Amino acid sequence: MKLNNLYSLFTNQKFVILDNNFTINQNFKKYRKFVSILSFSFALNSCEIFVIGGKTEIIKEKKIINTDFKSSIGTLNLFKLEADNNNHYAMLDYISSENNLLLAIEKYEYKDEMARLTRIIRNKPITNELNDTITNYKEDITLEFDYSSNYKFMMNRIQDKWYIYNYDKVIINN
């Protein structure tokens, strides 16, 4: 009976099976040293034990993004997240009038404006932010989007949550 295995490929010899034991020819003893050296060299090459002059990996700091209604920048991050998802109606949940939340008819009127703002800031990273605290309940935050456009968001706190009551494009003269 012929067996196609590693030994028969190298030596073109046959194995004879006797009671589930292999009888090994004398030729295998000649190749045993070669096979053991070959397998040992494959084992050494397959994994690195010592790294000499390897690549230097630069670890970037991960920026923690605050996303909650309890802070003004967190509200803006949620607003930007909804803009990235192209969800105009959810963006309106972060808009208020100067002192009160928006009524349903006012939200309907702002829908087209949110679509316009979404086209401007969607999928652009926030590259810089400037926070100006006016009072405990009002803040002005200027966000830079993708190093190209700046928007100033006027925020106010209503019932311990922050809302955007006005925003405007900032033009910087160099």
N, CA, C and O atoms as a DFTB+ gen file, in Angstrom:
696 C
 N C O
     1  1       0.831      -1.160       0.000
     2  2       0.000       0.000       0.000
     3  2       0.890       1.243       0.000
     4  3       1.823       1.321       0.800
     5  1       0.623       2.230      -0.889
     6  2       1.429       3.450      -0.983
     7  2       0.802       4.547      -0.129
     8  3      -0.420       4.684      -0.069
     9  1       1.648       5.315       0.521
    10  2       1.198       6.495       1.262
    11  2       1.897       7.710       0.678
    12  3       3.119       7.724       0.530
    13  1       1.117       8.729       0.349
    14  2       1.702       9.974      -0.150
    15  2       1.890      10.894       1.035
    16  3       0.948      11.556       1.471
    17  1       3.073      10.937       1.544
    18  2       3.381      11.823       2.658
    19  2       4.724      12.476       2.419
    20  3       5.324      12.312       1.357
    21  1       5.195      13.217       3.407
    22  2       6.433      13.961       3.267
    23  2       7.623      13.052       3.003
    24  3       8.494      13.375       2.195
    25  1       7.655      11.930       3.678
    26  2       8.777      11.026       3.511
    27  2       8.791      10.414       2.112
    28  3       9.843      10.309       1.482
    29  1       7.617      10.013       1.635
    30  2       7.573       9.383       0.314
    31  2       7.818      10.400      -0.796
    32  3       8.268      10.032      -1.882
    33  1       7.521      11.701      -0.531
    34  2       7.798      12.716      -1.549
    35  2       9.296      12.932      -1.711
    36  3       9.784      13.093      -2.829
    37  1      10.038      12.938      -0.583
    38  2      11.466      13.190      -0.648
    39  2      12.267      11.969      -1.098
    40  3      13.289      12.120      -1.767
    41  1      11.831      10.789      -0.751
    42  2      12.667       9.608      -0.987
    43  2      12.130       8.682      -2.064
    44  3      12.821       7.755      -2.487
    45  1      10.888       8.928      -2.517
    46  2      10.229       8.058      -3.496
    47  2      10.222       6.600      -3.024
    48  3      10.362       5.679      -3.829
    49  1      10.062       6.407      -1.743
    50  2      10.016       5.065      -1.164
    51  2       8.618       4.796      -0.655
    52  3       7.803       5.712      -0.535
    53  1       8.346       3.559      -0.360
    54  2       7.036       3.145       0.117
    55  2       7.103       2.871       1.613
    56  3       8.123       2.424       2.137
    57  1       5.967       3.156       2.300
    58  2       5.803       2.745       3.683
    59  2       4.990       1.454       3.692
    60  3       4.113       1.239       2.856
    61  1       5.295       0.642       4.621
    62  2       4.521      -0.583       4.784
    63  2       3.845      -0.493       6.140
    64  3       4.501      -0.237       7.150
    65  1       2.511      -0.706       6.165
    66  2       1.778      -0.610       7.415
    67  2       1.649      -2.004       8.009
    68  3       1.110      -2.922       7.389
    69  1       2.155      -2.134       9.220
    70  2       2.040      -3.387       9.956
    71  2       1.491      -3.069      11.330
    72  3       2.202      -2.511      12.166
    73  1       0.258      -3.410      11.573
    74  2      -0.380      -3.188      12.873
    75  2      -0.277      -1.717      13.316
    76  3       0.102      -1.427      14.451
    77  1      -0.619      -0.806      12.410
    78  2      -0.591       0.639      12.667
    79  2       0.788       1.153      13.040
    80  3       0.886       2.235      13.618
    81  1       1.860       0.430      12.736
    82  2       3.230       0.896      12.952
    83  2       3.899       1.009      11.601
    84  3       3.683       0.177      10.719
    85  1       4.722       2.054      11.437
    86  2       5.422       2.241      10.178
    87  2       6.794       1.575      10.273
    88  3       7.485       1.699      11.284
    89  1       7.166       0.892       9.244
    90  2       8.543       0.395       9.173
    91  2       9.349       1.430       8.412
    92  3       8.966       1.846       7.319
    93  1      10.451       1.839       8.984
    94  2      11.238       2.933       8.430
    95  2      12.502       2.366       7.812
    96  3      13.215       1.574       8.429
    97  1      12.763       2.778       6.603
    98  2      13.978       2.347       5.908
    99  2      15.202       3.043       6.489
   100  3      15.096       3.986       7.272
   101  1      16.336       2.560       6.090
   102  2      17.588       3.154       6.525
   103  2      17.786       4.538       5.915
   104  3      18.505       5.368       6.472
   105  1      17.140       4.788       4.753
   106  2      17.298       6.093       4.110
   107  2      16.727       7.226       4.970
   108  3      17.201       8.360       4.909
   109  1      15.715       6.910       5.763
   110  2      15.112       7.942       6.608
   111  2      16.099       8.429       7.659
   112  3      16.075       9.602       8.031
   113  1      16.963       7.550       8.141
   114  2      17.956       7.949       9.142
   115  2      18.944       8.951       8.553
   116  3      19.476       9.799       9.269
   117  1      19.188       8.851       7.243
   118  2      20.065       9.821       6.591
   119  2      19.417      11.200       6.536
   120  3      20.082      12.221       6.709
   121  1      18.104      11.213       6.292
   122  2      17.393      12.478       6.136
   123  2      16.884      13.038       7.457
   124  3      16.405      14.172       7.486
   125  1      16.969      12.300       8.531
   126  2      16.457      12.751       9.815
   127  2      17.155      14.037      10.259
   128  3      16.496      14.968      10.724
   129  1      18.458      14.096      10.120
   130  2      19.208      15.279      10.517
   131  2      18.824      16.469       9.634
   132  3      18.675      17.584      10.134
   133  1      18.665      16.244       8.333
   134  2      18.263      17.304       7.404
   135  2      16.861      17.814       7.733
   136  3      16.631      19.023       7.747
   137  1      15.939      16.916       7.993
   138  2      14.562      17.305       8.292
   139  2      14.500      18.045       9.620
   140  3      13.756      19.018       9.736
   141  1      15.243      17.624      10.606
   142  2      15.212      18.307      11.902
   143  2      15.819      19.704      11.796
   144  3      15.304      20.637      12.412
   145  1      16.887      19.872      11.041
   146  2      17.479      21.205      10.850
   147  2      16.531      22.104      10.066
   148  3      16.388      23.287      10.377
   149  1      15.887      21.542       9.054
   150  2      14.934      22.309       8.260
   151  2      13.742      22.755       9.106
   152  3      13.331      23.913       9.029
   153  1      13.192      21.865       9.897
   154  2      12.046      22.239      10.727
   155  2      12.451      23.223      11.816
   156  3      11.667      24.107      12.163
   157  1      13.656      23.093      12.363
   158  2      14.138      24.037      13.364
   159  2      14.322      25.430      12.762
   160  3      13.999      26.428      13.405
   161  1      14.836      25.504      11.541
   162  2      15.017      26.811      10.903
   163  2      13.669      27.446      10.562
   164  3      13.539      28.666      10.661
   165  1      12.660      26.663      10.164
   166  2      11.317      27.199       9.935
   167  2      10.728      27.734      11.230
   168  3      10.075      28.778      11.233
   169  1      10.954      27.029      12.323
   170  2      10.436      27.479      13.611
   171  2      11.078      28.792      14.034
   172  3      10.398      29.665      14.574
   173  1      12.372      28.943      13.798
   174  2      13.038      30.195      14.166
   175  2      12.612      31.353      13.275
   176  3      12.491      32.482      13.749
   177  1      12.387      31.093      12.009
   178  2      12.002      32.164      11.085
   179  2      10.544      32.566      11.230
   180  3      10.160      33.650      10.791
   181  1       9.738      31.731      11.827
   182  2       8.321      32.027      11.896
   183  2       7.979      33.033      12.981
   184  3       6.928      33.670      12.912
   185  1       8.833      33.193      13.977
   186  2       8.559      34.183      15.010
   187  2       9.843      34.938      15.336
   188  3      10.945      34.397      15.252
   189  1       9.667      36.202      15.708
   190  2      10.824      37.010      16.063
   191  2      11.017      36.936      17.565
   192  3      10.106      37.237      18.337
   193  1      12.195      36.538      17.967
   194  2      12.500      36.508      19.383
   195  2      13.084      37.845      19.807
   196  3      12.708      38.386      20.848
   197  1      13.989      38.378      19.018
   198  2      14.612      39.663      19.307
   199  2      14.349      40.597      18.133
   200  3      14.445      40.196      16.973
   201  1      14.014      41.851      18.448
   202  2      13.814      42.852      17.415
   203  2      14.947      43.858      17.545
   204  3      15.093      44.525      18.569
   205  1      15.733      43.951      16.501
   206  2      16.862      44.879      16.497
   207  2      16.574      45.952      15.460
   208  3      16.458      45.657      14.271
   209  1      16.459      47.187      15.905
   210  2      16.217      48.297      14.983
   211  2      14.857      48.218      14.329
   212  3      14.715      48.549      13.152
   213  1      13.853      47.785      15.075
   214  2      12.513      47.681      14.524
   215  2      11.881      49.038      14.311
   216  3      12.484      50.071      14.603
   217  1      10.680      49.031      13.808
   218  2       9.969      50.265      13.534
   219  2       9.577      50.945      14.843
   220  3       9.178      50.289      15.805
   221  1       9.696      52.243      14.860
   222  2       9.266      53.015      16.004
   223  2       7.827      53.426      15.765
   224  3       7.515      54.070      14.763
   225  1       6.970      53.061      16.665
   226  2       5.550      53.350      16.499
   227  2       5.197      54.597      17.294
   228  3       5.501      54.701      18.482
   229  1       4.560      55.528      16.630
   230  2       4.149      56.764      17.283
   231  2       2.710      56.583      17.739
   232  3       1.819      56.308      16.936
   233  1       2.501      56.741      19.020
   234  2       1.161      56.571      19.580
   235  2       0.510      57.946      19.656
   236  3       1.002      58.847      20.335
   237  1      -0.604      58.088      18.945
   238  2      -1.324      59.351      18.955
   239  2      -2.246      59.381      20.170
   240  3      -2.827      58.370      20.565
   241  1      -2.358      60.554      20.737
   242  2      -3.267      60.706      21.855
   243  2      -4.693      60.637      21.342
   244  3      -5.040      61.255      20.336
   245  1      -5.505      59.881      22.045
   246  2      -6.905      59.800      21.672
   247  2      -7.646      60.952      22.341
   248  3      -7.565      61.146      23.554
   249  1      -8.355      61.697      21.535
   250  2      -9.097      62.830      22.051
   251  2     -10.434      62.337      22.572
   252  3     -11.179      61.668      21.856
   253  1     -10.730      62.661      23.794
   254  2     -11.998      62.274      24.395
   255  2     -13.031      63.319      24.008
   256  3     -12.858      64.509      24.270
   257  1     -14.099      62.864      23.385
   258  2     -15.143      63.766      22.916
   259  2     -16.318      63.681      23.875
   260  3     -16.896      62.614      24.083
   261  1     -16.658      64.813      24.447
   262  2     -17.774      64.889      25.377
   263  2     -19.070      65.003      24.586
   264  3     -19.208      65.902      23.756
   265  1     -20.010      64.115      24.827
   266  2     -21.289      64.147      24.119
   267  2     -22.424      64.028      25.118
   268  3     -22.930      62.934      25.371
   269  1     -22.818      65.149      25.680
   270  2     -23.989      65.172      26.548
   271  2     -24.574      66.578      26.567
   272  3     -23.942      67.539      26.129
   273  1     -25.774      66.674      27.073
   274  2     -26.466      67.955      27.150
   275  2     -25.979      68.794      28.335
   276  3     -26.318      69.974      28.428
   277  1     -25.204      68.217      29.227
   278  2     -24.816      68.900      30.459
   279  2     -23.685      69.900      30.252
   280  3     -23.403      70.703      31.142
   281  1     -23.036      69.864      29.098
   282  2     -21.984      70.848      28.805
   283  2     -22.241      71.443      27.428
   284  3     -22.863      70.819      26.568
   285  1     -21.760      72.639      27.241
   286  2     -22.010      73.325      25.968
   287  2     -21.261      72.652      24.814
   288  3     -21.819      72.500      23.727
   289  1     -20.012      72.250      25.035
   290  2     -19.259      71.593      23.961
   291  2     -19.836      70.207      23.671
   292  3     -19.775      69.731      22.537
   293  1     -20.390      69.566      24.691
   294  2     -21.039      68.271      24.477
   295  2     -22.273      68.402      23.598
   296  3     -22.533      67.551      22.748
   297  1     -23.026      69.463      23.808
   298  2     -24.196      69.714      22.958
   299  2     -23.778      69.970      21.525
   300  3     -24.417      69.488      20.590
   301  1     -22.698      70.734      21.349
   302  2     -22.218      70.990      19.983
   303  2     -21.707      69.711      19.321
   304  3     -21.886      69.525      18.118
   305  1     -21.081      68.836      20.089
   306  2     -20.625      67.561      19.526
   307  2     -21.811      66.695      19.115
   308  3     -21.758      66.028      18.082
   309  1     -22.870      66.695      19.903
   310  2     -24.076      65.963      19.512
   311  2     -24.704      66.579      18.257
   312  3     -25.165      65.862      17.368
   313  1     -24.717      67.896      18.197
   314  2     -25.240      68.610      17.033
   315  2     -24.450      68.248      15.777
   316  3     -25.027      67.996      14.718
   317  1     -23.123      68.225      15.909
   318  2     -22.250      67.857      14.779
   319  2     -22.442      66.393      14.392
   320  3     -22.401      66.052      13.210
   321  1     -22.649      65.539      15.373
   322  2     -22.890      64.126      15.090
   323  2     -24.170      63.937      14.279
   324  3     -24.212      63.128      13.352
   325  1     -25.202      64.680      14.631
   326  2     -26.443      64.608      13.861
   327  2     -26.253      65.193      12.461
   328  3     -26.867      64.714      11.508
   329  1     -25.427      66.203      12.327
   330  2     -25.136      66.765      10.997
   331  2     -24.381      65.742      10.157
   332  3     -24.643      65.614       8.961
   333  1     -23.444      65.010      10.768
   334  2     -22.708      63.975      10.033
   335  2     -23.628      62.846       9.588
   336  3     -23.392      62.222       8.554
   337  1     -24.667      62.585      10.357
   338  2     -25.630      61.541      10.002
   339  2     -26.748      62.055       9.105
   340  3     -27.651      61.298       8.750
   341  1     -26.699      63.331       8.736
   342  2     -27.681      63.951       7.841
   343  2     -29.093      63.877       8.429
   344  3     -30.061      63.622       7.712
   345  1     -29.197      64.101       9.729
   346  2     -30.464      64.014      10.438
   347  2     -30.890      65.422      10.854
   348  3     -30.582      65.876      11.957
   349  1     -31.603      66.106       9.955
   350  2     -31.982      67.495      10.196
   351  2     -32.958      67.635      11.349
   352  3     -32.873      68.586      12.125
   353  1     -33.877      66.703      11.464
   354  2     -34.892      66.798      12.515
   355  2     -34.274      66.633      13.897
   356  3     -34.686      67.314      14.836
   357  1     -33.307      65.755      14.043
   358  2     -32.649      65.584      15.340
   359  2     -31.768      66.784      15.667
   360  3     -31.568      67.097      16.841
   361  1     -31.240      67.459      14.653
   362  2     -30.436      68.662      14.900
   363  2     -31.294      69.750      15.542
   364  3     -30.789      70.565      16.314
   365  1     -32.566      69.765      15.230
   366  2     -33.450      70.789      15.777
   367  2     -33.694      70.607      17.274
   368  3     -34.154      71.536      17.937
   369  1     -33.393      69.430      17.813
   370  2     -33.540      69.218      19.254
   371  2     -32.496      69.994      20.051
   372  3     -32.648      70.157      21.262
   373  1     -31.439      70.476      19.394
   374  2     -30.374      71.207      20.063
   375  2     -30.482      72.714      19.844
   376  3     -29.596      73.461      20.260
   377  1     -31.556      73.170      19.198
   378  2     -31.769      74.581      18.900
   379  2     -32.853      75.118      19.837
   380  3     -33.822      74.422      20.140
   381  1     -32.679      76.352      20.287
   382  2     -33.697      77.002      21.116
   383  2     -33.775      78.470      20.715
   384  3     -32.935      78.970      19.966
   385  1     -34.795      79.148      21.224
   386  2     -34.799      80.594      21.104
   387  2     -33.906      81.121      22.222
   388  3     -33.278      80.333      22.930
   389  1     -33.841      82.416      22.389
   390  2     -32.897      82.942      23.377
   391  2     -33.247      82.511      24.800
   392  3     -32.346      82.328      25.618
   393  1     -34.520      82.348      25.112
   394  2     -34.906      82.026      26.484
   395  2     -35.724      80.748      26.617
   396  3     -35.829      80.204      27.716
   397  1     -36.304      80.256      25.532
   398  2     -37.211      79.110      25.616
   399  2     -36.874      78.077      24.543
   400  3     -36.143      78.360      23.594
   401  1     -37.415      76.894      24.712
   402  2     -37.281      75.871      23.685
   403  2     -38.163      76.225      22.492
   404  3     -39.112      76.999      22.621
   405  1     -37.847      75.660      21.342
   406  2     -38.599      75.971      20.125
   407  2     -39.941      75.253      20.118
   408  3     -40.072      74.127      20.597
   409  1     -40.932      75.941      19.560
   410  2     -42.224      75.302      19.323
   411  2     -42.132      74.458      18.059
   412  3     -41.166      74.574      17.304
   413  1     -43.105      73.631      17.828
   414  2     -43.091      72.736      16.664
   415  2     -43.087      73.521      15.357
   416  3     -42.400      73.134      14.412
   417  1     -43.837      74.610      15.286
   418  2     -43.872      75.404      14.055
   419  2     -42.521      76.075      13.807
   420  3     -42.102      76.223      12.659
   421  1     -41.847      76.478      14.873
   422  2     -40.523      77.085      14.720
   423  2     -39.494      76.054      14.269
   424  3     -38.601      76.370      13.483
   425  1     -39.616      74.837      14.757
   426  2     -38.727      73.760      14.299
   427  2     -38.938      73.488      12.817
   428  3     -37.982      73.243      12.081
   429  1     -40.186      73.532      12.384
   430  2     -40.488      73.316      10.968
   431  2     -39.865      74.416      10.105
   432  3     -39.379      74.146       9.007
   433  1     -39.880      75.636      10.595
   434  2     -39.298      76.748       9.842
   435  2     -37.772      76.659       9.774
   436  3     -37.178      77.115       8.797
   437  1     -37.129      76.085      10.785
   438  2     -35.674      75.954      10.817
   439  2     -35.155      74.749      10.023
   440  3     -33.946      74.619       9.831
   441  1     -36.036      73.880       9.566
   442  2     -35.610      72.635       8.919
   443  2     -34.723      72.889       7.696
   444  3     -33.699      72.225       7.534
   445  1     -35.096      73.828       6.844
   446  2     -34.299      74.129       5.655
   447  2     -32.945      74.736       6.014
   448  3     -31.941      74.478       5.349
   449  1     -32.928      75.535       7.062
   450  2     -31.666      76.122       7.519
   451  2     -30.725      75.033       8.045
   452  3     -29.513      75.112       7.844
   453  1     -31.275      74.031       8.708
   454  2     -30.452      72.913       9.201
   455  2     -29.910      72.093       8.032
   456  3     -28.787      71.594       8.096
   457  1     -30.690      71.951       6.977
   458  2     -30.215      71.226       5.792
   459  2     -29.050      71.978       5.142
   460  3     -28.091      71.361       4.680
   461  1     -29.136      73.303       5.109
   462  2     -28.058      74.114       4.545
   463  2     -26.790      74.003       5.395
   464  3     -25.691      73.831       4.869
   465  1     -26.960      74.103       6.711
   466  2     -25.809      73.996       7.602
   467  2     -25.197      72.589       7.551
   468  3     -23.980      72.436       7.656
   469  1     -26.023      71.590       7.394
   470  2     -25.522      70.217       7.288
   471  2     -24.628      70.049       6.072
   472  3     -23.588      69.395       6.158
   473  1     -25.009      70.620       4.954
   474  2     -24.182      70.519       3.744
   475  2     -22.827      71.193       3.929
   476  3     -21.844      70.801       3.300
   477  1     -22.773      72.197       4.783
   478  2     -21.516      72.916       4.994
   479  2     -20.579      72.150       5.928
   480  3     -19.384      72.054       5.653
   481  1     -21.104      71.604       7.029
   482  2     -20.226      71.032       8.065
   483  2     -20.198      69.508       8.084
   484  3     -19.459      68.925       8.877
   485  1     -20.974      68.852       7.243
   486  2     -21.035      67.389       7.286
   487  2     -19.689      66.774       6.901
   488  3     -19.053      67.182       5.928
   489  1     -19.278      65.791       7.683
   490  2     -18.061      64.996       7.481
   491  2     -16.786      65.839       7.487
   492  3     -15.773      65.435       6.915
   493  1     -16.830      66.982       8.116
   494  2     -15.624      67.793       8.299
   495  2     -15.253      67.723       9.773
   496  3     -16.103      67.943      10.636
   497  1     -14.000      67.422      10.068
   498  2     -13.615      67.329      11.480
   499  2     -13.533      68.708      12.130
   500  3     -13.267      69.714      11.472
   501  1     -13.766      68.723      13.422
   502  2     -13.590      69.948      14.196
   503  2     -12.104      70.052      14.504
   504  3     -11.557      69.223      15.232
   505  1     -11.454      71.062      13.956
   506  2     -10.007      71.173      14.115
   507  2      -9.599      72.146      15.205
   508  3      -8.471      72.081      15.692
   509  1     -10.486      73.046      15.600
   510  2     -10.148      73.988      16.661
   511  2     -11.439      74.439      17.320
   512  3     -12.485      74.527      16.677
   513  1     -11.348      74.722      18.604
   514  2     -12.508      75.246      19.318
   515  2     -12.057      76.312      20.300
   516  3     -11.047      76.155      20.988
   517  1     -12.809      77.384      20.356
   518  2     -12.563      78.478      21.297
   519  2     -13.820      78.673      22.122
   520  3     -14.910      78.832      21.573
   521  1     -13.672      78.663      23.432
   522  2     -14.807      78.769      24.325
   523  2     -14.727      80.099      25.057
   524  3     -13.711      80.412      25.678
   525  1     -15.795      80.880      24.985
   526  2     -15.862      82.165      25.665
   527  2     -17.084      82.144      26.577
   528  3     -18.218      82.137      26.097
   529  1     -16.861      82.134      27.871
   530  2     -17.959      82.107      28.839
   531  2     -18.395      83.541      29.123
   532  3     -17.600      84.367      29.570
   533  1     -19.654      83.822      28.861
   534  2     -20.197      85.158      29.089
   535  2     -20.778      85.229      30.505
   536  3     -20.390      86.086      31.299
   537  1     -21.689      84.341      30.805
   538  2     -22.223      84.183      32.164
   539  2     -22.290      82.696      32.456
   540  3     -21.839      81.871      31.662
   541  1     -22.860      82.365      33.611
   542  2     -23.018      80.948      33.941
   543  2     -24.005      80.251      33.006
   544  3     -23.997      79.026      32.881
   545  1     -24.853      81.041      32.355
   546  2     -25.899      80.469      31.500
   547  2     -25.716      80.773      30.025
   548  3     -26.542      80.366      29.208
   549  1     -24.656      81.475      29.667
   550  2     -24.429      81.795      28.257
   551  2     -22.957      81.609      27.917
   552  3     -22.069      81.987      28.681
   553  1     -22.724      81.020      26.756
   554  2     -21.361      80.824      26.260
   555  2     -21.352      81.035      24.755
   556  3     -22.338      80.777      24.064
   557  1     -20.215      81.509      24.268
   558  2     -19.974      81.608      22.824
   559  2     -18.843      80.645      22.489
   560  3     -17.764      80.716      23.078
   561  1     -19.086      79.761      21.562
   562  2     -18.076      78.775      21.166
   563  2     -17.838      78.927      19.672
   564  3     -18.771      78.882      18.871
   565  1     -16.573      79.107      19.312
   566  2     -16.189      79.203      17.903
   567  2     -15.535      77.892      17.508
   568  3     -14.542      77.481      18.110
   569  1     -16.087      77.236      16.502
   570  2     -15.552      75.961      16.008
   571  2     -14.968      76.165      14.621
   572  3     -15.551      76.843      13.775
   573  1     -13.812      75.567      14.408
   574  2     -13.186      75.579      13.091
   575  2     -13.383      74.198      12.482
   576  3     -13.045      73.188      13.100
   577  1     -13.924      74.153      11.283
   578  2     -14.198      72.890      10.592
   579  2     -13.180      72.680       9.483
   580  3     -13.130      73.457       8.530
   581  1     -12.384      71.653       9.598
   582  2     -11.437      71.216       8.571
   583  2     -10.482      72.335       8.141
   584  3     -10.161      72.461       6.959
   585  1     -10.040      73.129       9.084
   586  2      -9.083      74.217       8.861
   587  2      -9.562      75.242       7.828
   588  3      -8.756      76.019       7.316
   589  1     -10.846      75.255       7.520
   590  2     -11.277      76.146       6.443
   591  2     -12.376      77.108       6.846
   592  3     -12.317      78.280       6.473
   593  1     -13.369      76.667       7.586
   594  2     -14.482      77.560       7.905
   595  2     -14.701      77.595       9.413
   596  3     -14.574      76.584      10.103
   597  1     -15.032      78.775       9.898
   598  2     -15.275      78.999      11.323
   599  2     -16.725      79.391      11.540
   600  3     -17.282      80.198      10.796
   601  1     -17.322      78.814      12.560
   602  2     -18.681      79.163      12.944
   603  2     -18.710      79.458      14.426
   604  3     -18.094      78.757      15.229
   605  1     -19.440      80.514      14.779
   606  2     -19.603      80.892      16.181
   607  2     -21.007      80.476      16.606
   608  3     -22.001      80.881      16.002
   609  1     -21.069      79.663      17.654
   610  2     -22.335      79.184      18.186
   611  2     -22.580      79.849      19.536
   612  3     -21.757      79.752      20.447
   613  1     -23.727      80.528      19.654
   614  2     -24.112      81.132      20.918
   615  2     -24.992      80.124      21.659
   616  3     -26.016      79.670      21.148
   617  1     -24.564      79.789      22.870
   618  2     -25.229      78.734      23.633
   619  2     -25.879      79.339      24.876
   620  3     -25.364      80.297      25.453
   621  1     -27.012      78.772      25.280
   622  2     -27.595      79.141      26.556
   623  2     -28.077      77.884      27.276
   624  3     -28.390      76.867      26.657
   625  1     -28.124      77.987      28.598
   626  2     -28.537      76.851      29.413
   627  2     -29.984      77.059      29.841
   628  3     -30.331      78.072      30.448
   629  1     -30.819      76.080      29.513
   630  2     -32.224      76.086      29.903
   631  2     -32.487      74.764      30.616
   632  3     -32.298      73.694      30.037
   633  1     -32.920      74.837      31.859
   634  2     -33.230      73.642      32.664
   635  2     -32.041      72.687      32.725
   636  3     -32.204      71.486      32.510
   637  1     -30.866      73.197      33.011
   638  2     -29.621      72.425      33.160
   639  2     -29.178      71.694      31.898
   640  3     -28.381      70.759      31.978
   641  1     -29.674      72.098      30.749
   642  2     -29.215      71.555      29.467
   643  2     -28.826      72.726      28.581
   644  3     -29.403      73.810      28.666
   645  1     -27.831      72.488      27.723
   646  2     -27.325      73.540      26.852
   647  2     -27.979      73.441      25.476
   648  3     -28.166      72.352      24.933
   649  1     -28.322      74.608      24.927
   650  2     -28.948      74.685      23.607
   651  2     -28.271      75.782      22.793
   652  3     -27.698      76.718      23.350
   653  1     -28.343      75.655      21.463
   654  2     -27.828      76.667      20.551
   655  2     -28.960      77.640      20.272
   656  3     -30.025      77.230      19.810
   657  1     -28.749      78.923      20.545
   658  2     -29.805      79.880      20.228
   659  2     -29.461      80.753      19.040
   660  3     -30.334      81.433      18.502
   661  1     -28.202      80.748      18.619
   662  2     -27.823      81.497      17.431
   663  2     -26.471      80.984      16.952
   664  3     -25.666      80.499      17.747
   665  1     -26.231      81.092      15.674
   666  2     -24.926      80.742      15.117
   667  2     -24.681      81.623      13.902
   668  3     -25.612      82.113      13.262
   669  1     -23.408      81.808      13.605
   670  2     -23.059      82.679      12.487
   671  2     -21.679      82.276      11.976
   672  3     -20.839      81.788      12.732
   673  1     -21.465      82.484      10.700
   674  2     -20.148      82.232      10.115
   675  2     -19.200      83.348      10.509
   676  3     -19.549      84.527      10.443
   677  1     -17.999      82.968      10.919
   678  2     -16.999      83.951      11.340
   679  2     -16.012      84.123      10.194
   680  3     -15.482      83.145       9.667
   681  1     -15.773      85.361       9.819
   682  2     -14.793      85.665       8.768
   683  2     -13.569      86.235       9.456
   684  3     -13.639      87.248      10.152
   685  1     -12.437      85.559       9.248
   686  2     -11.197      85.969       9.878
   687  2     -10.341      86.680       8.837
   688  3     -10.048      86.131       7.774
   689  1      -9.947      87.905       9.158
   690  2      -9.075      88.668       8.248
   691  2      -7.629      88.412       8.645
   692  3      -7.254      88.596       9.803
   693  1      -6.824      87.988       7.688
   694  2      -5.411      87.721       7.960
   695  2      -4.556      88.888       7.596
   696  3      -3.337      88.835       7.760
